[in-house]
């Protein structure tokens, strides 16, 4: 089954008309995208958009053999002109299946927002799932769907759609995930590619033709990632973004509850509200058992607070205790942690503060903490496939 993406942008296209934002200003050349429309084997058109016939011609395709046109979402604005010879577009009721004379079968998938998803099975048995902008499948049952060879979806706007598909086995490690409906909230260029790769997805230019089931270079999601950054740099948001396309993430909060500290409680509340509802939370600094177990991905936020707890436990703030064995005990704790990270089979994203570039602390204990955190970050990073530094909300890749 062959798929040509006549457009890969949001319904308004990218850049949006008359929008002065930075993303629209930089959406030039291959980063410019028309509204998303898919041409399947030249016979099935999913979403009819303005200029579809010209887009097909630019891609070396024709709409002359299209036998069915299906819409996935309501179209705002003026009516789209139907090219001569192309059937009038329609929509299939949720759960109903349409059989085409060309051998394709199309089943309408219910969504959690206005619109319809389409699961297409080609004559060769390959399976494609196309989701509308801003939508995720609804009412999925574990094992009832089967794995798709390709998923074409709004990865940036609804990464949780991928999490839902992964949770029921509809999306696996060999599924080719293609991001579409890209709007001006998607970062341009290399940053978009990096962000999509973390979700196991990719983007392609308008006019690209893909063979469903033939793509073998599915992005490998890093097993271990360390996200560094200063205060309010956006490091926690970056870490959460890397796992929001995966189900059943275990969020490991190392800071505890700090009863009576209202400012800390407010910070914790903000983090909780930002997390997907399917994530679980564990408030603990005992990371070794979690790393040794199998299971869902871990998001550890953060190593800085883990170190504070570890230094408390070995008496690191007392010079005498530090010199008489506290330092050696802390080194052993860090060694155990990094060895556990090396051996883990879970996907791990850890957050830590980068404090070595600021003002030298005025106290000996402050300098000790700064130095030990630098050593911990370096040791942890050495065991990670990817390390990023977040500055002003922008992720700079240091490794991977």
N, C-alpha and C positions, 0 to 999 in steps of 0.2 A: 504494500500500500504506500502510495507516494503522496506527500503533503507539500503544497506550496503556500507559504505565508505571504499573502498579498499585502498585508499590513500587520504590524506588531504593536501599534500604539493604542492609547486610550481612545474612547469614542470621539473626543475632540481633536485627536492627533497630537503629535509632538514635533515641533513646538506648537503650543496652543496659539491660535490667532490673537494678536494684540496683547500677548502676555509678556511683561518686561522682566520676568524672574531670571535668575542666573541659569537655571536648568534649561529653560526654553532658549535663552540666548546662545547656549553652547550645543544645542541639539542640531548640529549641522552634518551634512554628508551622510555617512552611515548611521549616525545617531538620530537622524530625522526619521519619524515613523508615522505612517498613515494609520487610520483606525484599523483594528485587527479584523482580518477576514481570512478564512482558510479554504483552499481549494483541494479537495481530496480526489485523487486519480482523475482529475478533469471532469468528474461526473457529479460531485456533491460540493455545494458551496455553503459554508457555515458563516453566516453574517454577510449581508449585502451592504456594502459601504460606498460612499461617493467615489467615483473614479475606479471602481473595481475592474472594469474592462480594460482601462489603460494600465492599471497595475499588473493585470495578468499578461498583457502584451509585453510590458517591460521585463517580466520574468520569463518570457518565452513561452507563455501558455495562452490558451484561448478559453473563453467561456461558452464556446459554441456547442460543446458536448455536455453541458451541465443539465442534469435531469431533475435535480432537486435543490431548492434553496431553503435553508432553515435559519431562523433568527434565534439568537440566544438571549437577547435582552431588549427592552424597549429602547427605541431610538428617539432621541430628542432632536428638535430642529426640523427643518423642512424635509418633506418626503424624499426618499432616495429614488432616483430614476432607475427603473428596471431595464437593463440593456435588451435590445431586440433579440428575440429568440430564447431568452432566459425565462424560466418559469417564475410565476409570482411567488414571493417568499411566504413562508408560513412557519408555524411552530407546532411541535408535537406535544401533546399532553404528558405530564409527568408520569413515568412508568410505562408508557406505551412504546411499542417498537414498530419501526417502519422498515419494510424490506424493499430494496430497490432492484430493478431489473438487472442492474450492473453487478449484482451479487453482494452489495454492501447491506449491512443491517445497522440501523440507527436506533438506539434506545434513549429516550429522554430521561435525564437524571434530575431529580428534585433538588432544589437549592435552598439555602437558608436566607436568601434575599431575592428580590424580583429578578427573574431570569430563569433560563433552562440550560442545563448542561447536556452534552451529547456524547454518548459512548458509541463509537463507530467500530464495527468489526468488518474488516475487509474480506474479499473473496479468498485471500490466502490465510485467513485466521488471525492476522495481526490486529491488535486492539489499541484504539486511540481514545483518549478522553479529553474533551474540550470544555472548559468552564468559562462562564461569562465574567465580565469585570466585576470586582467587588463581591464575588460569590464563592461559597464553599458547599460541598455536597451535604445534604441533610438525610437523616435516617439510614446511615450506612450500618451494615451488620458485618461482624467479623467473619471473614471467609466467604461471604455470600457473593462478593463482587468478582473476585479473581484479580490477578495482577495485570495491569496495563503495560503495554510495550512503550507507550508514549503518553505523557500528560502535558497538555498545553493550557496554561492557567495564569491567573493574576498573582504571580509569586510575590511581588513586592507589596501589593495591596492586601493580599490575604494569604500570608505564609501558613496560617493555621489550616488552610485547605489541604496542604501537603501533609500536615500532621495528622489530620483526620484520615487521609488515604493511607498513610503509613500504619496507622493504628489498626486498620482492618486488613492489612496485607495487600491492598490494591496498588501500592507503590513500593517497589523493591529497589535493591541496589543497582539493578541493571535497567531500570526504567529511565528513559530519556525524558527529562523535564525541561520544557521550553517556556520561558517567561514571555507573556504577551500583555496587552492592555497597559503598556508602559506609559506612565504619565510624567508630569514635571516634578512629582515627588520622588521619582527614581533618580539616584545619582548618575551622572554621566560617565561614559568611558570605562576606564579600568576599575573604578570603584564599583560600578554596577556589576561587572564581571566577577570581582572578588566577593561581593555580597551574595550574588546568586550561587557561586561555587560553594559557599559555606552551607547553603541549603540543598546542595546536590542538583543545582539547576544551571541553565545557561540561557543566553539571549542570542538571537541571530538577526541579521539585517532584513529589512523588507525585501521580498522577492526570492528569499531562500527556499529551495526545494529540499525536503528531507525524506528519507526512506524510513518508514516506521519499522522498528525492530532491527535496523542495521547499524545503529550508532553504538559504538563500543567504548567511546571515550567519555563515559559518564563521570562528572567531577567527583573525585574522592573527598569526602568530608574529613577534615583532619581529625585524627583520634584524640590528640591532646593539643589544646590551645591555651596560651597565656595572654591575657589582655592587660596591658599596663597603662597607667595614666595618672595624672595629677587630680587634685580635688576638683569635682564638678566638670571633669573633662569629657564625660560621656562614656567612660569605660564600662560601666555597668549596663548601659543601654546597648553598647556594642556587643557585649557578651550575651545578653538576652536575645538580641537579634540573630545571633549565630545558631540558636537552638529553637527559635519560635516555629520552625517548620517541622519539628519533631514532637511526638506525643510523649506523655508520661515523664517529662523531665523532672529530676529531683533537684530542687533548689536548696543548696546547703548554705545556710546563714550562720556565719561563725561569730557574729556579734552579740548573740543573745538578745534578751528583751530589755535589760537595764531598767528595771522597775523604778518609776518615779521620774525618769528623764523624759520630759514631754517632747523635747526637740528630737531625741533619738526615736521616740515612738512615731513622730510625724514622718521621719525619714523612712522608717520601716513600712509605714502605711503607703507611702508613695511607691515603693518598690513592689509591694504586694498588689496594688491596683494595676500595675503595669504588666504583671505576669499573666500568661494565658491561664484560663480557669482549669485546664487539665493538668497543670503542674502541681507537684507536691512539694512541701517544705519540710526540711529537717534543720533544727537549730542545734548545732553541735560543732565542736572543734575536733572530734574524734574521726579523722578522715581515713585512717588506715583501713578499718573494716569496710567502709563504703567503696574504697578503691579496689579492694581485693575481691569484692562480690561482683557477680555479673548483674546485668540489668539495664535500666534506662540511663540516658545521658545524665551526667552530673554538671551542675553549674555551681561552682564554689565562689562565694562572694563574702569575704575576700581573704586572701592570704595574709594581708596586713594585720587583720584582727586575729587570725590563727597564730601569728607570730607573737602578738601581745599576750595571748593566753599561754603560749609555750614559755615565753620569758617569765611570766608570772609564776608558772609552775616550777621553774628551776631557780627562782630567786635571783634573776638576772639584774635586778635593780640595786641589789646590795653588793658593793664592791668586794667585800670579804667573801660572800657566798659565791660570787661570780668567779673569783680567783681560785677558790678551793674546790671547784668542780662544776659550778653552774655553767660556765662556758662550754666545757666538755659535754655536759648533759644536753645543752641546746644543740650542739653540733650533731649529736646522735639523733635527736628528734628530727632535725632537718634531713639527715641522711635517710632515716626510715621513711620519711614522706616522699623524698625524691625516688627512692627505690620502689615504693608503691606506685608512684606515677609511671615509672618505667615499665612495671609489670602489668599495669591495669589493662583490661580488655574493654572497659567502658569508654564511651566518648566523654571527654572531660573538657570543660571550658572553665578556667580559673581567672579571677580578677585580682589584681594587686596594685598598690600605689607605687608610683615612681617618685621617690622623695630625695634622690641623690643630687638633683639639679637645683635645689633651692638654697635657702639660707642655712648656714651651718648652725645646728641647734646650740643654744647657749649653755645647756646642762650636759654633764657627762652621761646621764641616763638617756637623754635625747640623742646624743651622738652615737651611743651604743645601739639604740634601736635603729637609727638610720643605717648604720653599718651592717647590722644583722639582716635588715630587710633587703639591702642591696645584695648580700650574699645569698639569701633565700631566693630572690627573684632570679639571680644568675643560675643557681642550681636547678630550680624548677624549669626555667626556660631551656636548659640544656636537654631536658627530657621531652620537649614538645616539638611536634612537627611544625607548628605555626606559632609565631610570637608577633603581636601587634602593639604599637604604642598609639594611644588615642590623645590627640592634641586638638583642642577647640572642636571636639566632636568629630574630627577626621581621623580615620584609622590609617596609620603608616605601618606597612608590613616590614618587620625586621627579619623575619625568617618564614620561609614557606611560600 
